[in-house]
Amino acid sequence: MKLKILGTQSPYNTSGHNCPGFLIVDGDTKIMLDAGSGSHSMLSFPDDLQNLSIILSHLHRDHYNDVFNMQYASFVFHNQGRIENPISIYLPATPDNIYEDIMGESNSFANYSTIDENSNLIIGNITISFCKTDHPVETYAIKLTDGKQSIVYTSDTSFSCKDKIVKFAKGSDLIICESSLLTSYGFPEINSHLTARQAGIIAKESNAKGLILTHFWPEENPEKYVQEAKTEFSKTIAAKEGLIINLDKKQEINESTR
């Protein structure tokens, strides 16, 4: 499996940066985790629409805005005869109005499936499972494994479900973890998002092999998050648009990775 970082910022994107998005490639299989604003700009069209599945962890705009671009692009390229198979979109059923807006898009060449905590998907050689997190809307952490390596994406979560996420991510090769907050700003321990230190604790207690931080406030230097997380877990780097991690080559997560 290869991981490509498509977007790292929230709640809005800035020049050279996008809102959350991650592409996992395994042979002909392509799985996009979240489709935040600007994330589609890191894809190659129409090639990346072939055999593409999009999984939306939750329906907050910074995580799903670009799904409309993907729907319309699939519609256009199909009409041109340049893609044969519809893209697949997996999403939570709530909030109702956003779910219905996405599902009701007529200019789309896509199949749709609803996810919940009991969903288990097999896409190509990759098995995908879900863990409901604590967040203001229905939100899922996502685990992908090809039987040899595993990637866990926490999506947005509170530290209140730390034990649940640690169990879900146990022994993973890589955790992509949101770290929206910095402890130095005095945020309470239980919030709707994680501090970078809390992300480090989750990686440490999960016995993960590497941690990639994401979901940065646009005005902050990502290295602030890395330094805070490293007080708990040393194998930590900041996500960066365009970064590619090849898990098949057992690529170590350290400063040289970037």
C-alpha positions, 0 to 999 in steps of 0.5 A: 500500500502507498499513502499520498497526502492530499490535504492537511489543514482545517477549517479552511485551506490556504495557498499550497495546502488543502483540507483533509484528504488521503489517497491509498493505492494498492495496485489498481485499487484507489481509496480516498479518505475524505475529500476536503476543500482543494484535496482533489487538486492533488489527483490526476484526472481522469486516471485517478477516477478509475477504480476509485472509492471515496470514504467520507469519515464524517459530514463536516464541510472541511472533510467532504466539500470536494466530493461534489467536484469528484461527482461532477468530474466522474459525470463529465469523464463518463460522458466523454467515454474516458472512464467506464466504471462509476466511482464508489462513495461511502458516507455516514447517514447523518446529518440528514440534510447533507447526506441527502444533498450528496446522494441527490446530486444528479450530475454524478457517475457514482455508486453510494453506500452508507457506513456505520460502526458495523460496516466491513468493506473489502475493496480489492485486496484491502479490508476496511473497518470502522470505529465511531469516535466522539465528535459533534456529528456522526464520525468514524475512524477508519482502518485499512489492511492488506493483511500485511500492513495496516493504516488507521485514520482517526479522523476527528475525535475527542480524547474522551474515546481514547481507549476505544481508538487505542484498541482499534489502532493496536499494532498498526503500521501507521496512524494518521491522527488529527492534532488540531490543538496545542496544549500550550494554548490551555485547551481542556483535556476533553474537547471535540478535537485532539491536542498533538500530545494526545495524538502522541499518547494514542500512538504510543498506547497503540504500539504503532510503528509511526504517526503522521499528524494532520488537521492543522490550524492554517496559521500554525507551524506544523512543527509545533505539533510535531514537537509536542507529540514527540514528548510522547511518541518519537516516530512522529512527522507532520503530514504535508501535501504530496508526501508519499509513504510506501508501506510495502518498503517498510519506510520508517517515519522520521525526519528524513521521510519528509 
